[in-house]
Amino acid sequence: MVEKRGYGQFCPIALAAEILAERWMPLVIRELLCGSVRFNDLQRGVPRMSSALLARRLKELQFAGIVERRRGEGGGFEYHLTPAGRELFPVVENMGLWAQRWLRHDLVDRANLDPDLLMWDIRRNVVGKASPHNGRYVVEFRLSAVPISRRRYWLVFERGVVDLCYRNPGFDIDLFVEASLRVLTQIWLGHVPIYQAIRDDQLRLDGSRDDIRAFRSWFALNMFAPAGREPAGQMEPAPG
């Protein structure tokens, strides 16, 4: 690996920044902390990052002792955090909490909205949750204010597993969820309560009464949503 130029300081913050402040690095660590271990799953969590750069960042994390590469069950390799990597959780968590407090409006700026990432995050949070029904259960998300190729996604609950489909899986739909990408992201981040979005007709649920009621039980919000419900911070005005 090519030696990187550092800050040339003994300061612990400087040395940590040489590793953690590289472009995309905090997001790769976030994905590992969220439980992604396969390369393809890591890629789905950073959809705008090239696979070549992701591979490079994973090697850098291995070199730094933050990640180890193991042979996975059923073939292929997996990436797992070492004790040093797992200890980064409060660092990443506090970055997210800080952004929820001070950069709340920027989080849902149009340039930062990504339907693929949003739906992957939603799918990840319902994994392991019981299906609202016995047997297969299918939810279709219909997003507005996005390119036509990214307006529809499907979550398929079956046998304790939740799959995210980017093409119509061909099953009967139990529940339809409709919202703009921005509103669904605001809900996901905890900025807008579900009941308020429904009341204001920004979130529309179409299905049986039981399925509509069950939506709130399996649609778990982002880990930073509790902070999103608190009042946003305010920057001090610049002097003079």
PyMOL commands that set and color helices and strands:
alter all, ss='L'
color gray80, all
select helices_A, chain A and resi 12-20+25-33+39-45+51-63+83-86+89-102+104-107+110-112+115-126+148-150+181-189+194-199+209-218+225-228
alter helices_A, ss='H'
color red, helices_A
select strands_A, chain A and resi 67-71+77-81+137-144+152-158+161-165+175-180+204-207
alter strands_A, ss='S'
color yellow, strands_A
deselect
rebuild
show_as cartoon
